[in-house]
Amino acid sequence: MPARLAKLRFPKALDDRLHHLLDEQGRRGRLTAAERKEAEALTQMASMLSILKLGAQVKARKA
């Protein structure tokens, strides 16, 4: 896996914010429309980062 890609991490501030939103959803039972859009965007970003890293791992194993 390329070293730069291996070092990529979801920023702590964004991870903390996503966890806060998910905690709020659990506590209140729902999020506002704006909070839901924010949580969805953060989840998509985290998923894309995971997919990129997984793809790099697969490519490195084949090399």
mmCIF file as Biopython writes it, N, C-alpha, C and O atoms, coordinates in Angstrom:
data_model
#
loop_
_atom_site.group_PDB
_atom_site.id
_atom_site.type_symbol
_atom_site.label_atom_id
_atom_site.label_alt_id
_atom_site.label_comp_id
_atom_site.label_asym_id
_atom_site.label_entity_id
_atom_site.label_seq_id
_atom_site.pdbx_PDB_ins_code
_atom_site.Cartn_x
_atom_site.Cartn_y
_atom_site.Cartn_z
_atom_site.occupancy
_atom_site.B_iso_or_equiv
_atom_site.auth_seq_id
_atom_site.auth_asym_id
_atom_site.pdbx_PDB_model_num
ATOM 1   N N  . MET A ? 1  ? 0.851   -1.170 0.000  1.0 0.0 1  A 1 
ATOM 2   C CA . MET A ? 1  ? 0.000   0.000  0.000  1.0 0.0 1  A 1 
ATOM 3   C C  . MET A ? 1  ? 0.896   1.232  0.000  1.0 0.0 1  A 1 
ATOM 4   O O  . MET A ? 1  ? 1.851   1.291  0.776  1.0 0.0 1  A 1 
ATOM 5   N N  . PRO A ? 2  ? 0.617   2.206  -0.840 1.0 0.0 2  A 1 
ATOM 6   C CA . PRO A ? 2  ? 1.434   3.411  -0.813 1.0 0.0 2  A 1 
ATOM 7   C C  . PRO A ? 2  ? 1.440   4.027  0.583  1.0 0.0 2  A 1 
ATOM 8   O O  . PRO A ? 2  ? 0.404   4.120  1.242  1.0 0.0 2  A 1 
ATOM 9   N N  . ALA A ? 3  ? 2.618   4.443  1.018  1.0 0.0 3  A 1 
ATOM 10  C CA . ALA A ? 3  ? 2.773   4.947  2.384  1.0 0.0 3  A 1 
ATOM 11  C C  . ALA A ? 3  ? 1.845   6.125  2.672  1.0 0.0 3  A 1 
ATOM 12  O O  . ALA A ? 3  ? 1.272   6.218  3.757  1.0 0.0 3  A 1 
ATOM 13  N N  . ARG A ? 4  ? 1.701   7.014  1.705  1.0 0.0 4  A 1 
ATOM 14  C CA . ARG A ? 4  ? 0.836   8.184  1.937  1.0 0.0 4  A 1 
ATOM 15  C C  . ARG A ? 4  ? -0.611  7.774  2.166  1.0 0.0 4  A 1 
ATOM 16  O O  . ARG A ? 4  ? -1.295  8.344  3.016  1.0 0.0 4  A 1 
ATOM 17  N N  . LEU A ? 5  ? -1.068  6.803  1.422  1.0 0.0 5  A 1 
ATOM 18  C CA . LEU A ? 5  ? -2.443  6.347  1.574  1.0 0.0 5  A 1 
ATOM 19  C C  . LEU A ? 5  ? -2.624  5.622  2.898  1.0 0.0 5  A 1 
ATOM 20  O O  . LEU A ? 5  ? -3.665  5.749  3.544  1.0 0.0 5  A 1 
ATOM 21  N N  . ALA A ? 6  ? -1.626  4.870  3.298  1.0 0.0 6  A 1 
ATOM 22  C CA . ALA A ? 6  ? -1.711  4.139  4.557  1.0 0.0 6  A 1 
ATOM 23  C C  . ALA A ? 6  ? -1.839  5.078  5.748  1.0 0.0 6  A 1 
ATOM 24  O O  . ALA A ? 6  ? -2.422  4.719  6.771  1.0 0.0 6  A 1 
ATOM 25  N N  . LYS A ? 7  ? -1.292  6.280  5.612  1.0 0.0 7  A 1 
ATOM 26  C CA . LYS A ? 7  ? -1.317  7.240  6.717  1.0 0.0 7  A 1 
ATOM 27  C C  . LYS A ? 7  ? -2.595  8.067  6.771  1.0 0.0 7  A 1 
ATOM 28  O O  . LYS A ? 7  ? -2.833  8.780  7.747  1.0 0.0 7  A 1 
ATOM 29  N N  . LEU A ? 8  ? -3.411  7.978  5.741  1.0 0.0 8  A 1 
ATOM 30  C CA . LEU A ? 8  ? -4.649  8.754  5.740  1.0 0.0 8  A 1 
ATOM 31  C C  . LEU A ? 8  ? -5.567  8.289  6.860  1.0 0.0 8  A 1 
ATOM 32  O O  . LEU A ? 8  ? -5.773  7.093  7.064  1.0 0.0 8  A 1 
ATOM 33  N N  . ARG A ? 9  ? -6.099  9.241  7.564  1.0 0.0 9  A 1 
ATOM 34  C CA . ARG A ? 9  ? -7.040  8.950  8.647  1.0 0.0 9  A 1 
ATOM 35  C C  . ARG A ? 9  ? -8.203  9.925  8.542  1.0 0.0 9  A 1 
ATOM 36  O O  . ARG A ? 9  ? -8.035  11.064 8.107  1.0 0.0 9  A 1 
ATOM 37  N N  . PHE A ? 10 ? -9.361  9.477  8.937  1.0 0.0 10 A 1 
ATOM 38  C CA . PHE A ? 10 ? -10.505 10.370 9.032  1.0 0.0 10 A 1 
ATOM 39  C C  . PHE A ? 10 ? -10.181 11.347 10.158 1.0 0.0 10 A 1 
ATOM 40  O O  . PHE A ? 10 ? -9.900  10.911 11.275 1.0 0.0 10 A 1 
ATOM 41  N N  . PRO A ? 11 ? -10.210 12.644 9.902  1.0 0.0 11 A 1 
ATOM 42  C CA . PRO A ? 11 ? -9.817  13.608 10.934 1.0 0.0 11 A 1 
ATOM 43  C C  . PRO A ? 11 ? -10.614 13.436 12.226 1.0 0.0 11 A 1 
ATOM 44  O O  . PRO A ? 11 ? -11.824 13.211 12.201 1.0 0.0 11 A 1 
ATOM 45  N N  . LYS A ? 12 ? -9.918  13.545 13.343 1.0 0.0 12 A 1 
ATOM 46  C CA . LYS A ? 12 ? -10.536 13.329 14.651 1.0 0.0 12 A 1 
ATOM 47  C C  . LYS A ? 12 ? -11.734 14.249 14.870 1.0 0.0 12 A 1 
ATOM 48  O O  . LYS A ? 12 ? -12.758 13.813 15.397 1.0 0.0 12 A 1 
ATOM 49  N N  . ALA A ? 13 ? -11.621 15.503 14.477 1.0 0.0 13 A 1 
ATOM 50  C CA . ALA A ? 13 ? -12.734 16.440 14.670 1.0 0.0 13 A 1 
ATOM 51  C C  . ALA A ? 13 ? -13.978 15.978 13.914 1.0 0.0 13 A 1 
ATOM 52  O O  . ALA A ? 13 ? -15.093 16.094 14.424 1.0 0.0 13 A 1 
ATOM 53  N N  . LEU A ? 14 ? -13.793 15.456 12.704 1.0 0.0 14 A 1 
ATOM 54  C CA . LEU A ? 14 ? -14.938 14.963 11.931 1.0 0.0 14 A 1 
ATOM 55  C C  . LEU A ? 14 ? -15.489 13.677 12.525 1.0 0.0 14 A 1 
ATOM 56  O O  . LEU A ? 14 ? -16.702 13.475 12.560 1.0 0.0 14 A 1 
ATOM 57  N N  . ASP A ? 15 ? -14.603 12.811 12.989 1.0 0.0 15 A 1 
ATOM 58  C CA . ASP A ? 15 ? -15.033 11.575 13.638 1.0 0.0 15 A 1 
ATOM 59  C C  . ASP A ? 15 ? -15.818 11.893 14.912 1.0 0.0 15 A 1 
ATOM 60  O O  . ASP A ? 15 ? -16.858 11.291 15.175 1.0 0.0 15 A 1 
ATOM 61  N N  . ASP A ? 16 ? -15.310 12.842 15.694 1.0 0.0 16 A 1 
ATOM 62  C CA . ASP A ? 16 ? -16.010 13.252 16.917 1.0 0.0 16 A 1 
ATOM 63  C C  . ASP A ? 16 ? -17.386 13.820 16.588 1.0 0.0 16 A 1 
ATOM 64  O O  . ASP A ? 16 ? -18.366 13.524 17.271 1.0 0.0 16 A 1 
ATOM 65  N N  . ARG A ? 17 ? -17.454 14.632 15.543 1.0 0.0 17 A 1 
ATOM 66  C CA . ARG A ? 17 ? -18.735 15.230 15.155 1.0 0.0 17 A 1 
ATOM 67  C C  . ARG A ? 17 ? -19.725 14.159 14.716 1.0 0.0 17 A 1 
ATOM 68  O O  . ARG A ? 17 ? -20.898 14.214 15.086 1.0 0.0 17 A 1 
ATOM 69  N N  . LEU A ? 18 ? -19.271 13.195 13.938 1.0 0.0 18 A 1 
ATOM 70  C CA . LEU A ? 18 ? -20.153 12.118 13.505 1.0 0.0 18 A 1 
ATOM 71  C C  . LEU A ? 18 ? -20.665 11.330 14.705 1.0 0.0 18 A 1 
ATOM 72  O O  . LEU A ? 18 ? -21.852 11.015 14.783 1.0 0.0 18 A 1 
ATOM 73  N N  . HIS A ? 19 ? -19.780 11.014 15.632 1.0 0.0 19 A 1 
ATOM 74  C CA . HIS A ? 19 ? -20.214 10.286 16.826 1.0 0.0 19 A 1 
ATOM 75  C C  . HIS A ? 19 ? -21.213 11.103 17.644 1.0 0.0 19 A 1 
ATOM 76  O O  . HIS A ? 19 ? -22.170 10.554 18.189 1.0 0.0 19 A 1 
ATOM 77  N N  . HIS A ? 20 ? -20.991 12.405 17.726 1.0 0.0 20 A 1 
ATOM 78  C CA . HIS A ? 20 ? -21.935 13.269 18.439 1.0 0.0 20 A 1 
ATOM 79  C C  . HIS A ? 20 ? -23.315 13.212 17.779 1.0 0.0 20 A 1 
ATOM 80  O O  . HIS A ? 20 ? -24.332 13.073 18.460 1.0 0.0 20 A 1 
ATOM 81  N N  . LEU A ? 21 ? -23.339 13.319 16.466 1.0 0.0 21 A 1 
ATOM 82  C CA . LEU A ? 21 ? -24.616 13.269 15.753 1.0 0.0 21 A 1 
ATOM 83  C C  . LEU A ? 21 ? -25.311 11.927 15.948 1.0 0.0 21 A 1 
ATOM 84  O O  . LEU A ? 21 ? -26.525 11.877 16.148 1.0 0.0 21 A 1 
ATOM 85  N N  . LEU A ? 22 ? -24.553 10.849 15.890 1.0 0.0 22 A 1 
ATOM 86  C CA . LEU A ? 22 ? -25.154 9.525  16.085 1.0 0.0 22 A 1 
ATOM 87  C C  . LEU A ? 22 ? -25.654 9.349  17.516 1.0 0.0 22 A 1 
ATOM 88  O O  . LEU A ? 22 ? -26.691 8.725  17.742 1.0 0.0 22 A 1 
ATOM 89  N N  . ASP A ? 23 ? -24.921 9.896  18.475 1.0 0.0 23 A 1 
ATOM 90  C CA . ASP A ? 23 ? -25.380 9.861  19.868 1.0 0.0 23 A 1 
ATOM 91  C C  . ASP A ? 23 ? -26.679 10.650 20.029 1.0 0.0 23 A 1 
ATOM 92  O O  . ASP A ? 23 ? -27.601 10.217 20.719 1.0 0.0 23 A 1 
ATOM 93  N N  . GLU A ? 24 ? -26.735 11.813 19.382 1.0 0.0 24 A 1 
ATOM 94  C CA . GLU A ? 24 ? -27.954 12.631 19.433 1.0 0.0 24 A 1 
ATOM 95  C C  . GLU A ? 24 ? -29.138 11.879 18.836 1.0 0.0 24 A 1 
ATOM 96  O O  . GLU A ? 24 ? -30.245 11.920 19.372 1.0 0.0 24 A 1 
ATOM 97  N N  . GLN A ? 25 ? -28.897 11.200 17.733 1.0 0.0 25 A 1 
ATOM 98  C CA . GLN A ? 25 ? -29.967 10.430 17.106 1.0 0.0 25 A 1 
ATOM 99  C C  . GLN A ? 25 ? -30.455 9.347  18.058 1.0 0.0 25 A 1 
ATOM 100 O O  . GLN A ? 25 ? -31.658 9.115  18.181 1.0 0.0 25 A 1 
ATOM 101 N N  . GLY A ? 26 ? -29.522 8.688  18.727 1.0 0.0 26 A 1 
ATOM 102 C CA . GLY A ? 26 ? -29.912 7.652  19.674 1.0 0.0 26 A 1 
ATOM 103 C C  . GLY A ? 26 ? -30.653 8.210  20.878 1.0 0.0 26 A 1 
ATOM 104 O O  . GLY A ? 26 ? -31.598 7.601  21.379 1.0 0.0 26 A 1 
ATOM 105 N N  . ARG A ? 27 ? -30.213 9.375  21.335 1.0 0.0 27 A 1 
ATOM 106 C CA . ARG A ? 27 ? -30.810 9.971  22.528 1.0 0.0 27 A 1 
ATOM 107 C C  . ARG A ? 27 ? -32.180 10.576 22.223 1.0 0.0 27 A 1 
ATOM 108 O O  . ARG A ? 27 ? -33.137 10.366 22.968 1.0 0.0 27 A 1 
ATOM 109 N N  . ARG A ? 28 ? -32.268 11.324 21.128 1.0 0.0 28 A 1 
ATOM 110 C CA . ARG A ? 28 ? -33.518 12.013 20.783 1.0 0.0 28 A 1 
ATOM 111 C C  . ARG A ? 28 ? -34.433 11.170 19.906 1.0 0.0 28 A 1 
ATOM 112 O O  . ARG A ? 28 ? -35.629 11.441 19.795 1.0 0.0 28 A 1 
ATOM 113 N N  . GLY A ? 29 ? -33.861 10.151 19.288 1.0 0.0 29 A 1 
ATOM 114 C CA . GLY A ? 29 ? -34.663 9.321  18.393 1.0 0.0 29 A 1 
ATOM 115 C C  . GLY A ? 29 ? -34.687 9.815  16.961 1.0 0.0 29 A 1 
ATOM 116 O O  . GLY A ? 29 ? -35.200 9.132  16.075 1.0 0.0 29 A 1 
ATOM 117 N N  . ARG A ? 30 ? -34.133 11.004 16.726 1.0 0.0 30 A 1 
ATOM 118 C CA . ARG A ? 30 ? -34.079 11.535 15.367 1.0 0.0 30 A 1 
ATOM 119 C C  . ARG A ? 30 ? -33.126 12.714 15.322 1.0 0.0 30 A 1 
ATOM 120 O O  . ARG A ? 30 ? -32.718 13.250 16.352 1.0 0.0 30 A 1 
ATOM 121 N N  . LEU A ? 31 ? -32.781 13.105 14.102 1.0 0.0 31 A 1 
ATOM 122 C CA . LEU A ? 31 ? -31.956 14.282 13.861 1.0 0.0 31 A 1 
ATOM 123 C C  . LEU A ? 31 ? -32.762 15.291 13.061 1.0 0.0 31 A 1 
ATOM 124 O O  . LEU A ? 31 ? -33.733 14.937 12.392 1.0 0.0 31 A 1 
ATOM 125 N N  . THR A ? 32 ? -32.350 16.551 13.134 1.0 0.0 32 A 1 
ATOM 126 C CA . THR A ? 32 ? -32.964 17.545 12.256 1.0 0.0 32 A 1 
ATOM 127 C C  . THR A ? 32 ? -32.531 17.229 10.826 1.0 0.0 32 A 1 
ATOM 128 O O  . THR A ? 32 ? -31.612 16.440 10.607 1.0 0.0 32 A 1 
ATOM 129 N N  . ALA A ? 33 ? -33.194 17.844 9.870  1.0 0.0 33 A 1 
ATOM 130 C CA . ALA A ? 33 ? -32.832 17.610 8.468  1.0 0.0 33 A 1 
ATOM 131 C C  . ALA A ? 33 ? -31.381 18.006 8.212  1.0 0.0 33 A 1 
ATOM 132 O O  . ALA A ? 33 ? -30.662 17.296 7.508  1.0 0.0 33 A 1 
ATOM 133 N N  . ALA A ? 34 ? -30.948 19.124 8.774  1.0 0.0 34 A 1 
ATOM 134 C CA . ALA A ? 34 ? -29.560 19.576 8.581  1.0 0.0 34 A 1 
ATOM 135 C C  . ALA A ? 34 ? -28.576 18.610 9.235  1.0 0.0 34 A 1 
ATOM 136 O O  . ALA A ? 34 ? -27.533 18.299 8.660  1.0 0.0 34 A 1 
ATOM 137 N N  . GLU A ? 35 ? -28.905 18.140 10.429 1.0 0.0 35 A 1 
ATOM 138 C CA . GLU A ? 35 ? -28.029 17.185 11.115 1.0 0.0 35 A 1 
ATOM 139 C C  . GLU A ? 35 ? -27.949 15.875 10.344 1.0 0.0 35 A 1 
ATOM 140 O O  . GLU A ? 35 ? -26.881 15.273 10.241 1.0 0.0 35 A 1 
ATOM 141 N N  . ARG A ? 36 ? -29.072 15.438 9.806  1.0 0.0 36 A 1 
ATOM 142 C CA . ARG A ? 36 ? -29.101 14.188 9.039  1.0 0.0 36 A 1 
ATOM 143 C C  . ARG A ? 36 ? -28.233 14.307 7.787  1.0 0.0 36 A 1 
ATOM 144 O O  . ARG A ? 36 ? -27.482 13.388 7.461  1.0 0.0 36 A 1 
ATOM 145 N N  . LYS A ? 37 ? -28.334 15.436 7.088  1.0 0.0 37 A 1 
ATOM 146 C CA . LYS A ? 37 ? -27.501 15.648 5.899  1.0 0.0 37 A 1 
ATOM 147 C C  . LYS A ? 37 ? -26.023 15.664 6.272  1.0 0.0 37 A 1 
ATOM 148 O O  . LYS A ? 37 ? -25.191 15.105 5.558  1.0 0.0 37 A 1 
ATOM 149 N N  . GLU A ? 38 ? -25.704 16.302 7.384  1.0 0.0 38 A 1 
ATOM 150 C CA . GLU A ? 38 ? -24.314 16.353 7.835  1.0 0.0 38 A 1 
ATOM 151 C C  . GLU A ? 38 ? -23.808 14.955 8.185  1.0 0.0 38 A 1 
ATOM 152 O O  . GLU A ? 38 ? -22.702 14.579 7.797  1.0 0.0 38 A 1 
ATOM 153 N N  . ALA A ? 39 ? -24.610 14.190 8.915  1.0 0.0 39 A 1 
ATOM 154 C CA . ALA A ? 39 ? -24.218 12.832 9.295  1.0 0.0 39 A 1 
ATOM 155 C C  . ALA A ? 39 ? -24.040 11.953 8.057  1.0 0.0 39 A 1 
ATOM 156 O O  . ALA A ? 39 ? -23.102 11.159 7.989  1.0 0.0 39 A 1 
ATOM 157 N N  . GLU A ? 40 ? -24.928 12.091 7.088  1.0 0.0 40 A 1 
ATOM 158 C CA . GLU A ? 40 ? -24.811 11.307 5.853  1.0 0.0 40 A 1 
ATOM 159 C C  . GLU A ? 40 ? -23.535 11.666 5.103  1.0 0.0 40 A 1 
ATOM 160 O O  . GLU A ? 40 ? -22.844 10.782 4.597  1.0 0.0 40 A 1 
ATOM 161 N N  . ALA A ? 41 ? -23.217 12.956 5.026  1.0 0.0 41 A 1 
ATOM 162 C CA . ALA A ? 41 ? -22.007 13.391 4.322  1.0 0.0 41 A 1 
ATOM 163 C C  . ALA A ? 41 ? -20.756 12.871 5.024  1.0 0.0 41 A 1 
ATOM 164 O O  . ALA A ? 41 ? -19.822 12.409 4.369  1.0 0.0 41 A 1 
ATOM 165 N N  . LEU A ? 42 ? -20.735 12.946 6.341  1.0 0.0 42 A 1 
ATOM 166 C CA . LEU A ? 42 ? -19.576 12.450 7.092  1.0 0.0 42 A 1 
ATOM 167 C C  . LEU A ? 42 ? -19.427 10.941 6.931  1.0 0.0 42 A 1 
ATOM 168 O O  . LEU A ? 42 ? -18.313 10.432 6.804  1.0 0.0 42 A 1 
ATOM 169 N N  . THR A ? 43 ? -20.543 10.232 6.938  1.0 0.0 43 A 1 
ATOM 170 C CA . THR A ? 43 ? -20.510 8.783  6.756  1.0 0.0 43 A 1 
ATOM 171 C C  . THR A ? 43 ? -19.991 8.428  5.367  1.0 0.0 43 A 1 
ATOM 172 O O  . THR A ? 43 ? -19.205 7.492  5.218  1.0 0.0 43 A 1 
ATOM 173 N N  . GLN A ? 44 ? -20.423 9.166  4.359  1.0 0.0 44 A 1 
ATOM 174 C CA . GLN A ? 44 ? -19.943 8.921  2.995  1.0 0.0 44 A 1 
ATOM 175 C C  . GLN A ? 44 ? -18.446 9.184  2.885  1.0 0.0 44 A 1 
ATOM 176 O O  . GLN A ? 44 ? -17.730 8.428  2.228  1.0 0.0 44 A 1 
ATOM 177 N N  . MET A ? 45 ? -17.971 10.244 3.519  1.0 0.0 45 A 1 
ATOM 178 C CA . MET A ? 45 ? -16.538 10.549 3.494  1.0 0.0 45 A 1 
ATOM 179 C C  . MET A ? 45 ? -15.733 9.431  4.146  1.0 0.0 45 A 1 
ATOM 180 O O  . MET A ? 45 ? -14.711 9.004  3.609  1.0 0.0 45 A 1 
ATOM 181 N N  . ALA A ? 46 ? -16.190 8.959  5.296  1.0 0.0 46 A 1 
ATOM 182 C CA . ALA A ? 46 ? -15.487 7.882  5.993  1.0 0.0 46 A 1 
ATOM 183 C C  . ALA A ? 46 ? -15.498 6.606  5.153  1.0 0.0 46 A 1 
ATOM 184 O O  . ALA A ? 46 ? -14.499 5.889  5.095  1.0 0.0 46 A 1 
ATOM 185 N N  . SER A ? 47 ? -16.614 6.326  4.512  1.0 0.0 47 A 1 
ATOM 186 C CA . SER A ? 47 ? -16.717 5.135  3.666  1.0 0.0 47 A 1 
ATOM 187 C C  . SER A ? 47 ? -15.790 5.229  2.464  1.0 0.0 47 A 1 
ATOM 188 O O  . SER A ? 47 ? -15.134 4.250  2.109  1.0 0.0 47 A 1 
ATOM 189 N N  . MET A ? 48 ? -15.729 6.399  1.835  1.0 0.0 48 A 1 
ATOM 190 C CA . MET A ? 48 ? -14.849 6.572  0.677  1.0 0.0 48 A 1 
ATOM 191 C C  . MET A ? 48 ? -13.391 6.390  1.074  1.0 0.0 48 A 1 
ATOM 192 O O  . MET A ? 48 ? -12.620 5.784  0.330  1.0 0.0 48 A 1 
ATOM 193 N N  . LEU A ? 49 ? -13.009 6.900  2.220  1.0 0.0 49 A 1 
ATOM 194 C CA . LEU A ? 49 ? -11.639 6.728  2.693  1.0 0.0 49 A 1 
ATOM 195 C C  . LEU A ? 49 ? -11.339 5.248  2.912  1.0 0.0 49 A 1 
ATOM 196 O O  . LEU A ? 49 ? -10.268 4.772  2.538  1.0 0.0 49 A 1 
ATOM 197 N N  . SER A ? 50 ? -12.267 4.525  3.509  1.0 0.0 50 A 1 
ATOM 198 C CA . SER A ? 50 ? -12.077 3.089  3.735  1.0 0.0 50 A 1 
ATOM 199 C C  . SER A ? 50 ? -11.940 2.332  2.419  1.0 0.0 50 A 1 
ATOM 200 O O  . SER A ? 50 ? -11.103 1.437  2.300  1.0 0.0 50 A 1 
ATOM 201 N N  . ILE A ? 51 ? -12.752 2.685  1.440  1.0 0.0 51 A 1 
ATOM 202 C CA . ILE A ? 51 ? -12.694 2.021  0.134  1.0 0.0 51 A 1 
ATOM 203 C C  . ILE A ? 51 ? -11.363 2.301  -0.552 1.0 0.0 51 A 1 
ATOM 204 O O  . ILE A ? 51 ? -10.766 1.395  -1.133 1.0 0.0 51 A 1 
ATOM 205 N N  . LEU A ? 52 ? -10.895 3.539  -0.493 1.0 0.0 52 A 1 
ATOM 206 C CA . LEU A ? 52 ? -9.596  3.880  -1.081 1.0 0.0 52 A 1 
ATOM 207 C C  . LEU A ? 52 ? -8.471  3.074  -0.445 1.0 0.0 52 A 1 
ATOM 208 O O  . LEU A ? 52 ? -7.604  2.544  -1.140 1.0 0.0 52 A 1 
ATOM 209 N N  . LYS A ? 53 ? -8.492  2.988  0.874  1.0 0.0 53 A 1 
ATOM 210 C CA . LYS A ? 53 ? -7.439  2.249  1.574  1.0 0.0 53 A 1 
ATOM 211 C C  . LYS A ? 53 ? -7.508  0.759  1.254  1.0 0.0 53 A 1 
ATOM 212 O O  . LYS A ? 53 ? -6.475  0.118  1.064  1.0 0.0 53 A 1 
ATOM 213 N N  . LEU A ? 54 ? -8.711  0.206  1.191  1.0 0.0 54 A 1 
ATOM 214 C CA . LEU A ? 54 ? -8.867  -1.205 0.861  1.0 0.0 54 A 1 
ATOM 215 C C  . LEU A ? 54 ? -8.384  -1.483 -0.556 1.0 0.0 54 A 1 
ATOM 216 O O  . LEU A ? 54 ? -7.705  -2.481 -0.799 1.0 0.0 54 A 1 
ATOM 217 N N  . GLY A ? 55 ? -8.731  -0.605 -1.487 1.0 0.0 55 A 1 
ATOM 218 C CA . GLY A ? 55 ? -8.268  -0.769 -2.861 1.0 0.0 55 A 1 
ATOM 219 C C  . GLY A ? 55 ? -6.753  -0.747 -2.955 1.0 0.0 55 A 1 
ATOM 220 O O  . GLY A ? 55 ? -6.163  -1.520 -3.710 1.0 0.0 55 A 1 
ATOM 221 N N  . ALA A ? 56 ? -6.126  0.131  -2.194 1.0 0.0 56 A 1 
ATOM 222 C CA . ALA A ? 56 ? -4.663  0.207  -2.188 1.0 0.0 56 A 1 
ATOM 223 C C  . ALA A ? 56 ? -4.057  -1.063 -1.599 1.0 0.0 56 A 1 
ATOM 224 O O  . ALA A ? 56 ? -3.026  -1.539 -2.075 1.0 0.0 56 A 1 
ATOM 225 N N  . GLN A ? 57 ? -4.693  -1.612 -0.569 1.0 0.0 57 A 1 
ATOM 226 C CA . GLN A ? 57 ? -4.198  -2.860 0.029  1.0 0.0 57 A 1 
ATOM 227 C C  . GLN A ? 57 ? -4.278  -4.000 -0.972 1.0 0.0 57 A 1 
ATOM 228 O O  . GLN A ? 57 ? -3.334  -4.779 -1.101 1.0 0.0 57 A 1 
ATOM 229 N N  . VAL A ? 58 ? -5.387  -4.104 -1.676 1.0 0.0 58 A 1 
ATOM 230 C CA . VAL A ? 58 ? -5.560  -5.165 -2.675 1.0 0.0 58 A 1 
ATOM 231 C C  . VAL A ? 58 ? -4.519  -5.011 -3.775 1.0 0.0 58 A 1 
ATOM 232 O O  . VAL A ? 58 ? -3.898  -5.991 -4.186 1.0 0.0 58 A 1 
ATOM 233 N N  . LYS A ? 59 ? -4.330  -3.796 -4.247 1.0 0.0 59 A 1 
ATOM 234 C CA . LYS A ? 59 ? -3.349  -3.542 -5.301 1.0 0.0 59 A 1 
ATOM 235 C C  . LYS A ? 59 ? -1.940  -3.894 -4.830 1.0 0.0 59 A 1 
ATOM 236 O O  . LYS A ? 59 ? -1.155  -4.457 -5.593 1.0 0.0 59 A 1 
ATOM 237 N N  . ALA A ? 60 ? -1.618  -3.568 -3.593 1.0 0.0 60 A 1 
ATOM 238 C CA . ALA A ? 60 ? -0.286  -3.866 -3.055 1.0 0.0 60 A 1 
ATOM 239 C C  . ALA A ? 60 ? -0.060  -5.376 -2.948 1.0 0.0 60 A 1 
ATOM 240 O O  . ALA A ? 60 ? 1.052   -5.854 -3.175 1.0 0.0 60 A 1 
ATOM 241 N N  . ARG A ? 61 ? -1.093  -6.117 -2.610 1.0 0.0 61 A 1 
ATOM 242 C CA . ARG A ? 61 ? -0.954  -7.580 -2.496 1.0 0.0 61 A 1 
ATOM 243 C C  . ARG A ? 61 ? -0.732  -8.236 -3.853 1.0 0.0 61 A 1 
ATOM 244 O O  . ARG A ? 61 ? -0.041  -9.249 -3.959 1.0 0.0 61 A 1 
ATOM 245 N N  . LYS A ? 62 ? -1.325  -7.647 -4.887 1.0 0.0 62 A 1 
ATOM 246 C CA . LYS A ? 62 ? -1.177  -8.203 -6.230 1.0 0.0 62 A 1 
ATOM 247 C C  . LYS A ? 62 ? 0.182   -7.874 -6.835 1.0 0.0 62 A 1 
ATOM 248 O O  . LYS A ? 62 ? 0.636   -8.542 -7.764 1.0 0.0 62 A 1 
ATOM 249 N N  . ALA A ? 63 ? 0.822   -6.848 -6.307 1.0 0.0 63 A 1 
ATOM 250 C CA . ALA A ? 63 ? 2.121   -6.411 -6.863 1.0 0.0 63 A 1 
ATOM 251 C C  . ALA A ? 63 ? 3.252   -7.323 -6.442 1.0 0.0 63 A 1 
ATOM 252 O O  . ALA A ? 63 ? 4.401   -7.098 -6.822 1.0 0.0 63 A 1 
#
